[in-house]
Amino acid sequence: MRIFLTGATGFIGSAVSAQLIAAGYEVTGLTRSRQGAEVLAASGIEPFYGDIANPESLSRGVNMCDGVIHTAFNHDFSTFSANCETDRLVIEEIAKVLKGTNRPMLITSAVSLGSAGPGIMATENDFNTAHVNLRKASELACLAALQNGVNVSVIRLSQVHNALKQGLITPLIDVARRTGISAYIDGDEIRWSAVHLDDAARLYILALKKAAPGSRYHAVAEQGITLRAIAETIGDILNVPIKRIELSEAAEHFGWLSKFVTQDMSASSSLTQQLLGWQPTGPDLMTDLKQMQL
């Protein structure tokens, strides 16, 4: 079985591709550069030239394969709204090719969209279409594809980490370095869920095998780590002061990150573990943070 993988050279995608190959799949990986193609080929992946900024460029690659895993996303958060719209268009284009074939498609989203309201832990059965996170465009496109008969399901990611990178926590570390302060918003109501990179990648493979249309799965090992605890760990690692700041100060201190550090992103993966037999086994977030190379 050959899988078309977007984001194949990225943080998530490269781990997914390794798991796919280990499980016996053939992989065609999307790339927009010769350098990327060389990296993919060296890993046993067939390169396919295209760009998510031009969704139609993916169609031929999708049509050549037996299923799709979509992990690519532009993580320039200064253009987050446009990036979410691009992701919607990419999902629509892939779905157009897969319609009527029953070939599985996995898209990537964020666990926060499973929260029914402020401070409510996200679950797989919920999709909050009124959520402030614009990434909901991806799941709305997924629902439209499902209604058109596409075999599509969703992997929702929490803060994916290893000892080199920790999701949104990596730019939090950059802010602490730049400002000389490891800050957090007042109170312990802001919690972030997390998962090790290897566990997240393994979840994609299990979901691909299940191929259950309309399913949502949560890549969550730790349900809710307070932003305060994260800030304290960052402060200890960098040897900078830890400071509680008011909500009104968030935009000035955190910049674009203020949209996220004010959100509770706690989430459960109980249903995911029950449905897929997925058991996270990787190191926890704080372990990886303490092992990162400064």
C-alpha positions in Angstrom: 0.0 0.0 0.0 1.4 3.4 -1.0 0.7 6.5 1.0 0.9 10.1 -0.2 2.4 12.1 2.7 2.3 15.9 2.8 4.8 17.6 5.2 7.1 14.6 4.7 10.2 16.5 5.6 8.7 18.3 8.6 8.9 17.6 12.3 5.7 15.5 12.4 5.8 14.2 8.8 9.3 12.8 9.0 8.4 10.8 12.1 5.3 9.6 10.4 7.2 8.5 7.3 9.6 6.5 9.4 6.7 4.7 11.1 5.1 4.0 7.7 8.2 2.5 6.3 8.8 0.4 9.4 5.2 -0.9 9.1 5.8 -2.0 5.5 4.1 0.9 3.6 5.5 2.5 0.5 5.6 6.3 0.8 5.4 9.1 -1.7 6.4 12.4 0.0 5.5 15.9 -1.0 8.4 18.3 -1.4 8.9 21.7 -3.1 12.7 21.6 -3.3 15.5 19.5 -4.7 17.1 19.4 -1.2 13.9 18.0 0.2 13.7 15.4 -2.5 17.2 14.3 -1.7 16.4 14.0 2.0 13.3 11.9 1.2 15.0 9.7 -1.3 17.8 9.0 1.2 15.0 7.8 3.6 13.5 5.4 1.1 10.6 7.8 0.2 9.7 8.6 -3.4 9.7 12.4 -3.8 6.8 14.2 -5.4 7.2 17.9 -6.3 4.4 20.1 -5.3 3.4 22.9 -2.9 0.5 23.3 -0.5 0.4 26.9 -1.6 -0.8 25.5 -4.9 -3.3 22.8 -3.9 -3.8 21.6 -7.5 -0.2 20.6 -7.7 -0.9 17.7 -5.2 -3.6 16.0 -7.3 -1.5 13.8 -9.4 0.5 12.5 -6.4 -2.7 11.8 -4.5 -4.2 9.9 -7.5 -1.1 7.7 -7.7 -1.5 6.4 -4.1 -3.8 4.2 -2.0 -4.2 6.7 0.8 -3.2 10.1 2.1 -1.8 11.5 5.3 -1.8 15.2 5.4 0.6 16.7 8.0 1.8 19.8 6.1 1.0 23.2 7.5 2.6 26.6 7.2 3.7 27.5 10.7 4.4 31.2 10.1 1.9 32.4 12.7 2.1 36.0 11.4 -0.1 34.8 8.6 -2.1 32.2 10.6 -5.5 33.1 9.1 -4.2 32.7 5.5 -2.5 29.5 6.4 -5.7 28.0 7.8 -7.5 29.0 4.6 -4.8 27.3 2.6 -5.1 24.1 4.6 -8.9 24.2 3.9 -8.2 24.4 0.2 -5.6 21.6 0.3 -8.1 19.3 2.0 -10.8 20.2 -0.5 -8.4 19.4 -3.4 -7.3 16.0 -1.9 -10.9 15.1 -1.2 -11.9 15.9 -4.7 -9.4 13.3 -6.0 -10.4 10.7 -3.4 -14.2 11.1 -3.8 -15.8 7.8 -4.6 -12.7 5.6 -4.1 -12.9 4.8 -0.3 -9.2 5.4 -0.1 -8.4 6.6 3.4 -7.4 10.2 4.2 -6.1 11.5 7.5 -5.9 15.2 8.1 -4.2 17.0 11.0 -5.9 19.4 13.4 -5.6 20.8 17.0 -7.0 19.3 20.2 -8.4 22.6 21.3 -11.2 22.3 18.8 -12.6 19.5 20.8 -13.4 21.7 23.8 -17.1 22.5 24.1 -16.3 25.8 25.9 -13.7 27.8 28.0 -12.0 25.6 30.6 -13.7 22.4 29.4 -11.3 19.5 28.5 -11.4 18.6 24.8 -12.7 15.2 23.8 -12.8 13.4 20.5 -16.6 13.5 20.2 -16.8 17.3 20.3 -16.1 19.8 17.5 -16.6 23.4 18.6 -17.3 25.2 15.4 -17.4 28.5 17.3 -13.9 28.1 18.7 -11.6 31.0 18.3 -8.9 28.8 16.8 -9.0 29.4 13.1 -7.7 25.9 12.5 -11.3 24.9 12.6 -11.3 25.5 8.8 -9.5 22.2 8.4 -12.1 20.2 10.3 -14.9 22.0 8.5 -13.4 20.9 5.2 -13.1 17.4 6.6 -16.8 17.4 7.4 -17.7 18.6 3.9 -15.5 15.8 2.4 -17.2 13.3 4.7 -20.6 14.4 3.5 -19.3 13.8 -0.1 -18.4 10.2 0.7 -14.7 10.6 1.3 -13.2 8.2 3.8 -11.6 11.0 6.0 -10.7 11.1 9.6 -8.8 13.5 11.9 -5.7 13.4 14.1 -5.8 16.2 16.6 -2.4 17.1 17.9 -1.5 18.5 21.4 2.0 19.9 22.0 4.2 17.4 20.2 7.7 17.2 21.7 11.0 15.5 21.8 14.3 16.8 23.2 14.8 19.1 20.2 11.4 20.7 19.7 8.3 21.1 21.9 5.4 22.5 19.8 4.4 26.0 20.9 6.7 25.7 23.9 9.7 26.2 21.6 8.7 29.8 20.8 7.8 30.3 24.4 11.5 29.5 25.2 12.5 32.0 22.5 10.4 34.7 24.2 12.0 33.9 27.6 15.4 34.2 26.1 14.6 37.5 24.4 12.9 39.1 27.3 14.9 37.6 30.1 11.7 36.5 31.8 9.8 33.2 31.8 6.2 34.5 32.0 2.8 32.9 32.5 -0.8 34.3 32.7 -2.4 34.7 36.0 -4.0 31.5 37.5 -3.7 27.8 36.8 -6.7 27.5 34.5 -4.5 27.6 31.4 -3.4 24.0 30.7 -1.7 22.5 27.7 -1.9 18.8 26.7 1.2 17.1 25.3 2.5 14.0 23.5 5.9 12.7 22.5 6.7 12.8 18.8 7.1 9.0 18.4 3.7 8.4 20.1 2.0 10.9 17.8 3.5 9.3 14.7 2.5 5.9 15.8 -1.1 7.1 16.2 -1.2 8.1 12.5 -0.4 4.6 11.5 -3.1 3.0 13.8 -5.7 5.5 12.5 -4.7 4.7 8.9 -5.2 1.0 9.5 -8.6 1.6 11.1 -9.7 3.8 8.3 -13.0 4.7 10.1 -14.7 7.6 8.2 -15.5 10.6 10.4 -13.4 9.5 13.3 -11.4 12.0 15.4 -8.4 10.9 17.4 -6.4 12.8 20.1 -2.6 12.6 20.2 -2.5 13.2 24.0 -0.3 11.6 26.6 -0.6 14.3 29.3 -4.0 15.8 29.6 -3.2 19.2 31.1 0.1 20.7 32.2 -0.4 24.2 33.6 1.3 27.1 31.7 2.7 28.1 35.1 4.5 24.7 35.5 5.9 25.1 31.9 7.0 28.6 32.6 8.7 27.5 35.9 10.6 24.7 34.1 11.7 27.1 31.3 12.8 29.6 33.9 14.9 27.0 35.7 16.5 25.8 32.5 17.4 29.2 31.3 18.1 30.6 34.7 15.8 33.6 34.2 13.1 35.0 36.6 9.7 33.5 36.5 6.9 36.1 36.5 3.1 36.0 36.6 1.7 38.7 34.2 -1.8 39.9 33.7 -4.0 39.1 30.7 -3.8 42.7 29.6 0.0 42.4 29.3 0.0 39.2 27.2 0.0 40.8 23.7 2.9 43.0 24.5 5.0 40.3 26.1 4.2 37.3 24.0 3.4 38.8 20.6 1.6 36.4 18.3 1.8 33.7 21.0 -0.6 35.7 23.1 -3.4 34.1 21.1 -2.4 30.7 22.5 -1.0 31.4 26.0 -4.4 32.6 26.9 -6.2 29.4 25.8 -6.8 26.3 27.9 -5.7 23.4 25.6 -6.3 20.5 27.9 -7.5 17.3 26.2 -8.4 13.7 26.8 -7.4 10.7 24.7 -9.5 8.1 26.5 -11.6 7.3 23.4 -8.6 7.2 21.1 -6.9 4.7 23.4 -10.0 2.7 23.6 -10.7 2.6 19.8 -7.2 2.1 18.6 -5.4 0.4 21.5 -2.9 3.3 21.4 -0.8 3.6 24.5 1.7 6.5 24.7 5.0 5.3 26.0 7.4 8.2 25.3 9.1 10.6 27.7 6.8 13.3 29.2 7.1 17.0 28.3 9.1 18.1 31.3 11.7 15.3 30.7 12.2 16.5 27.2 12.4 20.1 28.2 15.1 19.4 30.7 17.1 17.4 28.1 17.0 20.0 25.4 20.2 21.5 24.2 20.5 25.2 24.8 
